[in-house]
Amino acid sequence: MHNLKSKIQTLAKQYLSETIEIRRFLHAHPELSFEEYNTSDYIASKLKEYNIPFIQGVVKTGIIGIIEGTKIPNTLPLLQLERGPNGETVKCIALRADMDALPICEINQTEYKSQNSGVMHACGHDAHSASLIITAKILNELKNDFEGTVKLIFQPGEEKLPGGASLMIKEGVLENPRPHAVFGQHVFPDMEAGKVGFCSGMYMASTDEIYVTVKGKGGHAAMPAEYKNPLLIASQILLELDRTFMQNEQKPPTVLAFGKITGNGATNVIPDEVKMEGTFRTMNEEWRAEAHSKMKNMAEITAKQMGGSCDFRIEHGYPFLVNDKVTTSDARAAAEIYLGKENVEELALRMTAEDFAFYSQQIPSCFYRLGTGNKLKGITRGLHNSAFDIDEKALEVSTGLMAWLTLNELAK
């Protein structure tokens, strides 16, 4: 494996400029969730260039590619690789990258700044897709050095419910062949480029979207006896929910937060209703279900007591993300060999969410972080920020390490 590691490191370094070029093209041409048609065509063109078989149009814009090791006969049709030439089960490892961007206006003034007004790759999905493209190129060039199958998953719609992962799973991305493990990586601006991070077991929270309509009775602000102010009702609901869910420590890790309140009144006009939008996140499915019922009842009772009513709608989102302990432990050990122990860190639990969680609920998975920050260069902006960018030197790590982790997993 030492010789193979050297080959991968050489190729990752050799292809760094190409990885950067691909990442910059994707960054300059971002597309929103489930609208990644040009992105999909561009990725398909690269896979064709590298002679990697693929299927396009999964969940409209998704792509599934296949790289076969030398012991997989080329006569088998694409995506029908359940067994090898002697009837043995073929080991398959899946690698996933998301493709969609966010509705954010980029303020960076780089040569690769977004050319699509109001749309930006502010979450690093351009880096994820570029990395997987070149990882695929590396693995395809090394296919005579390994046995088994690598499944490439270029996934749409990570940023928007119900999540592209759930839809690709419904369309069979985890079948024919069924992966033995799934790997995904995500940029991490809080970590310096050159480093990576792992967390075994529970890692990221589930997420639900909350939509609330509080109804009162509108009127002239100067005549309080004639109206029931939905703004006050909404405020009381928020206070009650915060007191119950955020100030109570006797519960699993939880976040309940509202980021949008709309009441179309005026200085002297009390509106008939107020709308609120928020998010609920946790790491326990029983508590998740209990909390849904509890917050809904609390809001409805509070509104009724204050002379109004409340429509409390919860849109069920992504599950929690759990990293398989054996797969992640082995991946971390492999990363230490590839990068050195000093460049591999332990990650803390996060209340952020990821639709990679859908894969982790079905297949042994490892979702790890790629350091992309550089304090000396001033590359420190966080995800979903209009000035977000990455230290592109990290792309040499992202391509080589994913290839290395794949071959280590196949060799187990």
C-alpha positions in Angstrom: 0.0 0.0 0.0 3.0 2.3 0.5 3.7 2.4 -3.2 0.0 3.0 -3.9 -0.1 5.9 -1.5 2.9 7.5 -3.3 1.1 7.0 -6.6 -2.1 8.7 -5.3 -0.1 11.6 -3.7 1.8 12.1 -7.0 -1.4 12.2 -9.0 -3.3 14.5 -6.6 -0.4 16.9 -6.8 -0.2 16.6 -10.6 -3.9 17.3 -11.0 -4.2 20.1 -8.5 -4.3 22.8 -11.2 -7.0 20.9 -13.0 -9.0 20.5 -9.8 -8.7 24.2 -9.2 -9.8 25.0 -12.7 -12.9 22.7 -12.3 -13.7 24.2 -9.0 -13.5 27.8 -10.3 -15.7 27.0 -13.3 -18.4 25.5 -11.0 -18.0 28.4 -8.6 -18.6 30.9 -11.4 -21.7 29.0 -12.6 -23.7 28.1 -9.6 -27.2 26.7 -9.8 -29.9 26.3 -7.1 -31.1 23.0 -5.6 -32.7 20.7 -8.2 -31.9 23.1 -11.0 -28.3 21.9 -11.6 -28.8 21.1 -15.2 -25.6 22.9 -16.6 -23.6 21.6 -13.6 -24.7 18.1 -14.4 -23.8 18.5 -18.1 -20.4 19.8 -17.2 -19.7 16.9 -14.8 -20.9 14.5 -17.4 -18.5 16.0 -19.9 -15.6 15.4 -17.5 -16.5 11.8 -16.9 -16.7 11.2 -20.6 -13.3 12.8 -21.0 -11.9 10.4 -18.5 -13.7 7.4 -20.0 -15.7 6.7 -16.8 -19.1 5.1 -17.4 -22.1 6.9 -15.9 -25.8 7.4 -15.8 -27.2 10.9 -16.0 -30.6 12.2 -15.1 -31.1 10.5 -11.7 -33.5 12.8 -9.8 -33.2 14.9 -13.1 -29.7 16.3 -12.5 -28.0 13.6 -10.5 -25.2 11.4 -11.9 -24.1 7.9 -10.9 -20.7 6.8 -12.2 -19.0 3.4 -11.9 -15.3 2.6 -11.8 -14.5 -1.1 -12.0 -11.4 -2.7 -10.5 -9.5 -5.3 -12.6 -11.3 -8.3 -11.3 -14.7 -6.9 -12.4 -15.4 -8.1 -16.0 -16.0 -5.3 -18.4 -18.7 -7.3 -20.1 -21.2 -6.8 -17.3 -23.7 -4.0 -18.0 -23.4 -0.7 -16.1 -24.9 -0.8 -12.6 -25.5 -4.6 -12.8 -22.4 -5.6 -10.9 -23.8 -7.5 -8.0 -21.4 -10.4 -8.3 -17.9 -11.0 -9.7 -16.8 -13.5 -12.3 -16.7 -16.4 -9.9 -20.0 -15.6 -8.3 -18.5 -13.8 -5.3 -20.1 -10.6 -4.0 -18.2 -7.6 -5.4 -17.2 -5.1 -2.8 -18.5 -1.6 -3.6 -17.6 1.7 -2.1 -19.7 4.8 -2.8 -18.3 8.4 -2.9 -20.8 11.3 -2.7 -20.5 15.0 -3.7 -23.3 17.5 -3.7 -23.7 20.0 -6.5 -26.2 22.7 -5.6 -25.6 26.3 -4.6 -27.4 28.8 -2.4 -29.6 31.9 -3.0 -26.8 34.3 -1.8 -25.3 37.4 -3.6 -21.6 36.9 -3.7 -19.5 40.0 -2.7 -16.1 38.5 -3.5 -14.2 40.1 -6.4 -12.3 37.1 -7.6 -11.9 36.1 -11.2 -14.2 33.2 -10.5 -16.9 35.2 -8.8 -20.5 33.9 -9.4 -21.8 34.9 -12.8 -25.4 34.0 -11.8 -26.8 36.9 -9.9 -28.2 36.0 -6.5 -26.7 32.5 -6.6 -23.5 31.5 -4.9 -21.5 28.4 -4.0 -21.3 29.5 -0.4 -21.2 26.1 1.1 -18.4 24.5 -0.8 -20.3 22.2 -3.0 -18.2 23.4 -6.0 -15.2 22.1 -4.1 -16.9 18.8 -3.3 -17.9 18.2 -6.9 -14.5 19.2 -8.3 -12.8 17.0 -5.8 -14.9 13.9 -6.7 -14.3 14.5 -10.4 -10.6 14.4 -9.9 -10.8 11.6 -7.3 -12.6 9.6 -10.0 -9.9 10.4 -12.5 -7.2 9.2 -10.1 -9.1 6.0 -9.2 -9.8 5.3 -12.9 -6.1 5.5 -13.7 -5.3 3.2 -10.8 -8.1 0.6 -11.5 -5.5 -2.0 -12.3 -4.3 -1.7 -8.7 -7.5 -2.6 -6.9 -10.4 -5.1 -6.8 -14.0 -4.0 -6.4 -16.3 -1.3 -7.6 -16.4 2.4 -6.9 -19.7 4.2 -7.2 -19.6 7.9 -7.8 -22.7 9.9 -6.6 -23.0 13.4 -7.8 -26.1 14.5 -5.9 -28.5 17.5 -6.4 -30.5 19.4 -3.8 -28.6 19.0 -0.6 -29.7 22.5 0.5 -33.5 22.0 0.1 -36.0 19.6 1.6 -36.7 16.8 1.1 -33.0 16.5 0.2 -31.5 15.1 -3.0 -30.1 12.1 -1.0 -33.5 10.9 0.0 -34.7 11.1 -3.6 -31.7 9.4 -5.1 -32.1 6.6 -2.6 -35.7 6.2 -3.8 -34.4 6.0 -7.3 -32.0 3.2 -6.4 -28.6 4.9 -5.9 -27.8 2.4 -3.1 -28.6 -0.7 -5.2 -27.0 -2.6 -8.1 -24.5 -2.7 -6.6 -25.3 -1.9 -2.9 -22.3 -0.2 -1.4 -20.5 -1.7 1.6 -19.7 1.9 2.8 -20.3 5.5 1.7 -17.9 8.4 2.1 -18.5 12.1 1.9 -16.5 15.1 2.7 -17.4 18.7 3.5 -15.3 21.9 3.5 -14.5 23.3 7.0 -13.3 26.9 7.1 -12.6 26.7 10.8 -9.8 24.2 10.1 -6.6 25.1 8.3 -6.1 23.8 4.8 -4.0 20.6 4.9 -5.9 19.1 7.9 -9.0 16.9 8.1 -11.3 16.0 10.9 -13.3 12.9 11.9 -16.0 12.1 14.4 -17.1 8.6 15.1 -20.8 7.8 16.0 -23.4 10.6 16.3 -22.1 13.7 14.5 -24.8 16.0 13.1 -28.4 16.8 14.1 -31.7 16.1 12.5 -33.4 19.2 11.1 -37.0 20.2 10.7 -38.5 23.4 9.3 -41.3 25.2 11.2 -43.9 27.4 9.7 -46.3 29.3 12.1 -49.2 31.5 11.4 -50.5 33.4 14.4 -54.0 34.9 13.9 -55.5 37.7 15.9 -57.8 40.6 15.1 -56.4 43.6 13.3 -57.4 47.2 13.8 -56.3 50.8 14.5 -53.4 50.9 16.9 -55.1 53.7 18.8 -58.0 51.5 19.8 -56.6 48.5 21.7 -60.0 47.4 22.9 -61.0 46.6 19.3 -58.1 44.3 18.3 -56.1 41.3 19.4 -52.5 42.0 18.5 -51.0 38.9 16.8 -47.5 40.4 17.3 -47.9 40.1 21.0 -49.3 36.6 20.7 -46.4 35.6 18.5 -43.9 37.1 21.0 -45.4 35.2 23.9 -45.3 32.0 21.9 -41.6 32.6 21.2 -40.8 33.2 24.8 -42.7 30.1 26.0 -41.0 27.9 23.4 -37.5 29.3 24.3 -38.1 28.8 28.0 -39.2 25.2 27.4 -36.8 24.0 24.7 -33.7 26.2 25.1 -33.5 26.9 28.8 -34.2 23.3 29.9 -30.9 21.3 30.2 -32.7 18.0 31.0 -33.0 17.0 27.4 -30.9 15.7 24.4 -28.9 18.3 22.5 -31.5 20.6 21.0 -31.8 23.8 19.0 -35.1 25.6 18.4 -34.7 29.0 16.7 -36.8 31.3 14.6 -35.2 33.5 12.0 -38.1 35.1 10.3 -41.2 37.0 11.6 -43.5 38.8 9.2 -46.4 41.1 10.3 -47.7 43.3 7.6 -48.9 46.1 9.7 -47.7 49.7 10.1 -47.0 52.2 12.9 -50.7 52.6 13.5 -52.0 49.4 11.9 -52.3 46.1 13.8 -52.3 43.2 11.3 -54.7 40.3 11.4 -51.9 37.7 11.4 -48.2 37.2 11.9 -46.1 34.5 10.1 -42.9 33.0 11.7 -40.4 30.5 10.3 -37.8 28.6 12.2 -35.8 25.4 12.6 -35.8 22.5 15.1 -32.7 20.3 15.5 -31.9 17.4 17.8 -30.1 14.1 18.0 -32.7 11.8 19.4 -35.7 10.5 17.4 -37.9 9.9 20.4 -37.4 13.4 21.7 -37.8 14.8 18.2 -41.3 13.3 17.9 -42.2 14.3 21.5 -40.9 17.9 20.9 -42.9 18.2 17.7 -46.2 17.5 19.6 -45.2 19.6 22.6 -44.3 22.8 20.8 -47.4 22.6 18.6 -49.7 22.2 21.6 -47.9 24.9 23.5 -48.2 27.4 20.7 -51.9 26.6 20.1 -52.7 26.9 23.8 -50.8 30.2 24.2 -52.6 31.7 21.2 -56.0 30.6 22.4 -55.4 32.0 25.9 -54.6 35.4 24.4 -57.7 35.5 22.2 -56.1 34.3 19.0 -55.3 31.1 17.1 -52.2 29.4 15.8 -51.5 27.2 12.8 -48.2 25.4 13.7 -46.8 23.4 10.8 -43.7 21.2 11.0 -42.0 20.1 7.8 -40.1 16.9 8.7 -36.5 17.2 7.4 -33.3 15.3 7.5 -32.5 12.6 10.1 -29.4 12.8 12.4 -26.1 11.9 10.8 -24.2 9.0 12.4 -20.8 7.9 11.3 -20.2 4.1 11.5 -17.7 3.5 14.2 -15.6 0.9 12.4 -15.6 2.6 9.0 -14.7 6.0 10.6 -12.0 4.5 12.8 -10.4 2.8 9.9 -10.7 5.9 7.8 -9.1 8.0 10.4 -6.2 5.6 10.7 -5.8 5.6 7.0 -5.9 9.5 7.0 -3.1 9.6 9.6 -1.0 7.4 7.3 -1.7 9.6 4.3 -1.4 13.0 6.0 0.4 12.4 9.3 -1.2 12.2 12.7 -0.6 15.9 13.3 -3.0 16.8 10.4 -5.9 14.6 11.5 -8.2 16.1 14.2 -11.2 15.0 16.3 -14.4 16.8 15.5 -17.0 17.9 18.0 -20.7 17.2 17.7 -22.5 19.8 15.5 -26.1 21.0 15.5 -25.9 21.7 11.8 -27.6 19.2 9.5 -26.7 17.4 6.2 -28.8 15.2 3.9 -25.8 12.8 3.8 -27.6 11.6 6.9 -30.0 9.6 4.7 -27.1 7.5 3.5 -25.8 7.1 7.0 -29.1 5.6 8.1 -28.8 2.8 5.6 -25.2 2.1 4.8 -22.0 2.2 7.0 -20.9 5.8 6.4 -18.1 8.2 7.1 -18.7 11.9 6.7 -15.5 13.9 7.4 -14.3 17.5 7.3 -11.8 19.0 4.9 -9.9 22.0 6.3 -10.1 24.9 3.9 -9.2 27.9 6.0 -6.1 30.0 6.0 -5.8 32.7 8.6 -2.6 34.2 7.1 -4.4 34.7 3.8 -7.6 36.0 5.5 -9.6 33.0 4.3 -11.8 32.7 7.4 -15.4 33.4 6.4 -17.9 30.8 7.5 -20.3 28.7 5.4 -23.4 30.4 3.9 -21.6 33.8 4.0 -21.5 36.1 1.0 -17.7 36.4 1.2 -17.0 32.6 1.7 -14.0 31.2 -0.1 -11.5 28.4 0.4 -7.7 28.0 0.3 -7.5 25.9 -2.9 -4.4 24.1 -1.7 -6.9 22.0 0.2 -8.0 20.4 -3.0 -4.8 18.4 -3.3 -5.8 16.8 0.1 -9.4 16.4 -0.9 -8.8 14.4 -4.1 -5.9 12.3 -2.9 -7.3 11.4 0.6 -10.7 10.3 -0.8 -8.9 8.1 -3.3 -6.7 6.7 -0.5 -9.7 6.1 1.8 -11.5 4.3 -0.9 -8.7 1.9 -1.7 -8.1 1.2 1.9 -11.8 0.4 2.4 -11.8 -1.9 -0.6 -8.7 -3.7 0.6 -10.3 -4.6 4.0 
